[in-house]
Amino acid sequence: MPLSAPAPREHIHTREIDCRGYRRADGLWDIEAHLTDVKTYAFDNGWRGTLEPGAPVHDMWLRLTVDDHLVVHAVEAVTDASPYEICPQVTANYQRLIGLSIQPGFMPRAREVLGGTQGCTHLLELLGPIGTTAFQTIYPYLNRMRRHASQPPPKSTKRPRLLETCHAFATDSPVVKRYWPEFYTGS
C-alpha cells in the first residue's frame, strides 16, 4: 500500500540511491552503490556554472569487493559530479576501508577513518545501504547454495547478531520463536 495522498506540493529535489550486489567469477562479491542528487530548478554553482534542472549536483559511485565473511578486499570510489571541484580528491581515502569487516561496529570504524575532512559525507552515507545490500546479497545466496548441495546450514550456539535489531527480531517475536527457539523469550 503506498503512502496516503499528500497535501498540494511542489517537487524540489530528488536523491536516488541504487545498490546492487554481484557474485564475481573469482568467488568474491561486488557491492555497488550509486547516489545522485538533482534539483527541479536551475541554480548557479561557483565551480560548474549554471546547473540546469535535472543536472546532478552529486553523482557518486562506491564499490566494495568483499568475501563471504564480508571482509573488504578492494574499494573503488568515484565522484562524477559534485558542487566543488576538490570533492573528487578525497576518493582515494576510501582505500582505508580495506581489511574492515561489514559487521557490528563497521559504521563507527568507517566514520573513524573517513569522517570529517578525511572523507565525503555522501560517500560515507552510502556505506549503510552497502552494508545491508551485502547482507541481502551474500547470506541468502550462500544459504541457498548449501540447501542445493544438501548441506545443512551451519548450526551455531552463539546468539544471532540479528536479535533485538528490529521489531521482527525481538526475542519474544514469532520470527525468533520459529528460527531461533533457543533464544525465544516470549510466553
C-alpha positions as CSV (number, residue, x, y, z in Angstrom):
1,M,0.0,0.0,0.0
2,P,1.5,3.4,-1.0
3,L,1.6,6.5,1.2
4,S,-1.6,8.4,1.6
5,A,-2.4,11.3,-0.8
6,P,-0.2,14.2,0.0
7,A,-1.1,17.8,0.5
8,P,-0.6,20.1,-2.5
9,R,3.1,20.4,-3.1
10,E,5.9,21.2,-5.5
11,H,8.7,18.8,-6.3
12,I,12.1,20.4,-5.5
13,H,14.8,17.7,-5.0
14,T,15.4,14.1,-5.7
15,R,18.0,11.9,-4.1
16,E,18.3,8.4,-5.6
17,I,20.5,5.7,-4.1
18,D,20.7,2.5,-6.1
19,C,22.5,-0.5,-4.6
20,R,23.4,-3.8,-6.3
21,G,25.1,-7.0,-5.3
22,Y,27.1,-9.1,-7.6
23,R,28.8,-12.6,-7.4
24,R,32.1,-12.4,-9.1
25,A,33.7,-15.2,-11.1
26,D,36.6,-15.3,-8.6
27,G,34.3,-16.1,-5.7
28,L,34.3,-12.5,-4.2
29,W,31.4,-10.2,-4.2
30,D,31.0,-6.6,-5.6
31,I,28.6,-4.5,-3.7
32,E,27.9,-1.2,-5.5
33,A,26.0,2.0,-4.7
34,H,25.2,5.0,-6.9
35,L,24.0,8.2,-5.4
36,T,22.5,11.2,-7.4
37,D,21.0,14.4,-6.2
38,V,19.1,16.6,-8.7
39,K,17.1,19.8,-8.4
40,T,14.0,20.6,-10.3
41,Y,15.2,24.2,-10.9
42,A,18.3,25.9,-12.4
43,F,20.8,27.4,-10.0
44,D,24.3,28.8,-10.1
45,N,27.3,26.9,-8.8
46,G,30.6,28.7,-8.3
47,W,32.6,26.0,-9.9
48,R,30.3,24.5,-12.5
49,G,28.3,27.5,-13.7
50,T,24.6,27.2,-14.0
51,L,23.2,23.8,-13.2
52,E,20.0,23.2,-15.2
53,P,17.0,21.3,-13.8
54,G,17.8,17.6,-13.6
55,A,21.6,18.1,-13.8
56,P,23.2,16.1,-11.0
57,V,24.5,18.1,-8.1
58,H,26.0,14.9,-6.8
59,D,26.8,11.8,-8.9
60,M,28.9,9.4,-6.9
61,W,29.7,5.7,-7.0
62,L,31.1,3.3,-4.4
63,R,32.1,-0.3,-4.9
64,L,33.3,-2.6,-2.1
65,T,34.6,-6.0,-3.0
66,V,34.1,-8.4,-0.1
67,D,34.5,-12.1,0.7
68,D,31.9,-14.5,2.1
69,H,32.6,-13.1,5.6
70,L,32.1,-9.5,4.4
71,V,35.8,-8.6,4.8
72,V,36.6,-5.7,2.4
73,H,39.3,-6.7,-0.1
74,A,39.0,-3.7,-2.6
75,V,37.3,-0.3,-2.8
76,E,36.6,2.0,-5.7
77,A,35.1,5.4,-5.1
78,V,34.2,7.8,-7.9
79,T,32.8,11.3,-7.9
80,D,31.5,12.2,-11.4
81,A,29.6,15.3,-10.2
82,S,29.9,17.4,-7.1
83,P,29.3,21.0,-6.1
84,Y,33.0,21.7,-5.5
85,E,35.9,20.8,-7.8
86,I,38.0,19.5,-4.9
87,C,35.5,16.8,-3.9
88,P,36.9,14.0,-6.1
89,Q,40.3,14.4,-4.4
90,V,39.1,12.6,-1.3
91,T,38.0,9.4,-3.1
92,A,41.5,7.8,-2.7
93,N,41.0,7.8,1.1
94,Y,38.3,5.1,0.8
95,Q,41.1,2.6,0.4
96,R,41.2,2.8,4.2
97,L,38.2,0.5,4.3
98,I,40.2,-2.4,3.0
99,G,40.5,-5.0,5.8
100,L,37.4,-3.9,7.7
101,S,34.5,-6.3,8.0
102,I,30.9,-5.3,7.5
103,Q,29.6,-6.4,10.9
104,P,28.5,-4.6,14.1
105,G,30.9,-1.7,14.6
106,F,31.6,-1.2,10.9
107,M,30.0,2.2,10.6
108,P,31.7,3.7,13.6
109,R,35.0,2.4,12.4
110,A,34.4,3.8,8.9
111,R,33.5,7.2,10.4
112,E,36.7,7.0,12.4
113,V,38.9,6.6,9.3
114,L,36.8,8.6,6.8
115,G,34.8,11.1,8.9
116,G,35.2,14.8,8.9
117,T,37.7,16.2,6.4
118,Q,39.1,12.7,5.7
119,G,36.1,11.7,3.5
120,C,32.9,12.8,1.8
121,T,29.7,12.9,3.7
122,H,27.7,11.4,0.7
123,L,30.1,8.5,0.0
124,L,30.2,7.8,3.7
125,E,26.4,7.7,3.8
126,L,26.4,5.1,1.1
127,L,28.2,2.6,3.4
128,G,25.0,2.0,5.4
129,P,23.0,0.9,2.3
130,I,26.0,-1.0,1.0
131,G,26.2,-2.9,4.3
132,T,22.6,-4.0,4.1
133,T,22.9,-4.8,0.4
134,A,25.9,-7.0,1.2
135,F,23.9,-9.0,3.8
136,Q,20.9,-9.3,1.5
137,T,23.2,-10.4,-1.4
138,I,25.5,-12.8,0.3
139,Y,23.9,-14.7,3.1
140,P,20.6,-15.7,1.4
141,Y,22.7,-16.8,-1.7
142,L,25.1,-18.9,0.4
143,N,22.2,-20.5,2.3
144,R,20.5,-21.3,-1.0
145,M,23.7,-22.9,-2.3
146,R,24.0,-25.0,0.9
147,R,20.4,-26.2,0.5
148,H,21.0,-27.2,-3.1
149,A,24.1,-29.1,-2.1
150,S,22.1,-30.8,0.7
151,Q,24.3,-29.3,3.3
152,P,22.5,-28.2,6.4
153,P,23.2,-24.6,7.3
154,P,26.0,-24.3,9.9
155,K,24.4,-24.5,13.4
156,S,25.8,-22.2,15.9
157,T,25.2,-22.0,19.7
158,K,26.1,-18.3,19.6
159,R,23.3,-15.7,19.9
160,P,22.5,-14.5,16.4
161,R,23.5,-10.9,15.8
162,L,20.2,-10.1,14.3
163,L,18.3,-10.5,17.6
164,E,16.9,-7.3,19.0
165,T,17.9,-5.3,15.9
166,C,14.3,-4.7,14.8
167,H,10.7,-5.5,15.6
168,A,10.7,-8.8,13.8
169,F,13.8,-9.9,15.6
170,A,12.7,-9.1,19.1
171,T,13.4,-12.1,21.2
172,D,9.7,-12.5,22.0
173,S,8.6,-12.4,18.4
174,P,7.1,-15.3,16.4
175,V,10.1,-15.0,14.0
176,V,12.6,-15.7,16.7
177,K,10.4,-18.5,18.1
178,R,10.4,-20.2,14.7
179,Y,14.1,-19.7,13.6
180,W,15.9,-19.5,17.0
181,P,13.7,-21.1,19.6
182,E,16.6,-21.4,22.0
183,F,16.7,-17.6,22.2
184,Y,13.0,-17.1,22.3
185,T,11.8,-15.2,25.5
186,G,8.1,-15.0,24.9
187,S,5.4,-17.0,26.7
